[in-house]
Amino acid sequence: MRAAIYARLSLEREANAENIDIQLRECRGYAEDQGWVVVAEFADSDISASRYSRKPRPQYNQLLEAVRAGDVECIVITEMPRLYRRLEELLELMYLAEKTALKRIETTDGLAYDLSTGFGIHNAVAAVNTAMFESRKLSDRIKRKRREEAKNGRSHGGTRPYGYEAGGMVVREAEAAIIREIAERLLDGESQREIVKDLNRRKVPTAQNGTWQIHNVTRIMTSKRIVGVRVHRGAEYPGNWPPILDSDTWERLQTIFAGHTAAIGKGARSYLLTGFLRCGLCGNALIAGAIKGPVETAPRRRYRCRRLNVSTGIETGCGKISRLAEPVEDLVANAVLYRLDSPQMERMLHAGDPNIEGLIATYAVQKSRLDDLLADYASGLLNRQQLAQTKAMVEEAMEATRLKLAKAESGRRLGSIPAGKTLREAWETASLEWRRQLIDLLIERIVLLPGRPGAKRYKQWGFDPDAMQIHWRVQDEPPPPEALDQ
């Protein structure tokens, strides 16, 4: 009989799980004792056959191809759960047994499942049902264990979390100091990209002794572990480990990450006003890019209205407005710096904005109401429709509070100018992200109007300042022309 051997080592890592080599040797010996010819061996390592697993089994799929090709009469395994824990997969093999040379499945302890008889099929189905039942019991047992661990405030295991020793219960002070440093720098307006670059320059290792990336910072600083909270399936429990940050600081950090626009995997932003500029003719958002003019020898940085969406071919704008980036950015920068001298801006940028604490308290109350709604639904006090309606109202209020907090927090962070520096000096040395945050705090949108190229001059550029409108979030007297020429 032509036999194919299949072995599998589960992700579950049971205490009595055999390794792949032992399974293969046992199956070879069994086939040899029966006088069968082993035509192929297939082995999947670290892959579960459970109904809860979504990971493909490439070697199992190759086994099925060998069966379809008519090369296999018997499949040899150490035990049925190595092959199946899902009935639908057995049904596929039973169908193949009707169409191909496949006759049976046999285990090394002598259990044979003859797929050509009703009795053999019945036994195979019963074996798979037993494996499914055992898998479900194991899953339920693990879930109960994880839930009990969470309620008792114990760590959930896994790789060592940054800031804590192995096991996650004792603070590693050197790493905790880095977490506090990152929090302080983020709240002072520094970007994740700059922080990551500095940590790597200083050769500060991650928990796995690797180099820092933006997603490392995001994962650590958005995890509730660092405030001593254990999260399990959406529910929160007090952890038995010491917190590294206080909850107010953590909540303020989340407003930064919620509004964070830096996309992982993309290059650094190089245009100051992307997202702020609008076409004065059609209202379309202007795009940024290097474009070569009719009489230019090389492309130059520009903001322009794009007529067609390059992905869809659909017309989205008029395509009639285009400006060099340098004069537009310079004019906006001077207008912003002038506006910062006003009393209104001074109040907005005051570092000790007392409204922050009140907003944090409001957000905490709203979050508690949301938790209460879920509890009322679980206990039957609310039906699904009532939950959906009320939940939507609370979440809308939470989002409004979060936006207010983000704006207040931005003002606090952006108002922190290094000692001994003027606003203009701070602007000149600040990162692009910091400048954009400041612009967003002050400006709602900037509209570029039609104009004749070269008709007027602004500094060294042929640019008409009157062809640009700045819509401020806080209304004040517009800066005089001489202020913009500084």
ABEGO torsion letter per residue (X at the ends): XBBBBBBBBBAAGBAABBBAAAAAAAAAAAAAAAGBBBABBBBBBGBBABAABABBBAAAAAAAAAAAAGABABBBBABAAAABABAAAAAAAAAAAAABABABBBBAAGBBBBAABAAAAAAAAAAAAAAAAAAAAAAAAAAAAAAAAAAAGBBAEEBBBBGBBBGGABBBAAAAAAAAAAAAAAAAGBBAAAAAAAAAAAGBBBAAGBBBBAAAAAAAAABAAAAGBBBBGGBBBBBABBBABBAAAAAAAAAAAAABABBBGBBBBABAABGABBBAAAGBBBBBEBBBBAABABBBBBBBBBABBAAAGBBABAGABBBBAAAAAAAAAAAAAAAAABAAAAAAABAABAAAAAAAAAAAAAAAAAAAAAAAAAAGABBAAAAAAAAAAAAAAAAAAAAAAAAAAAAAAAABBBBGBBAAAAAAABBAAAAAAAAAAABABBBBBBBBBGABBBEABBBBAAABBBBBABBBBBBBAAAAAX
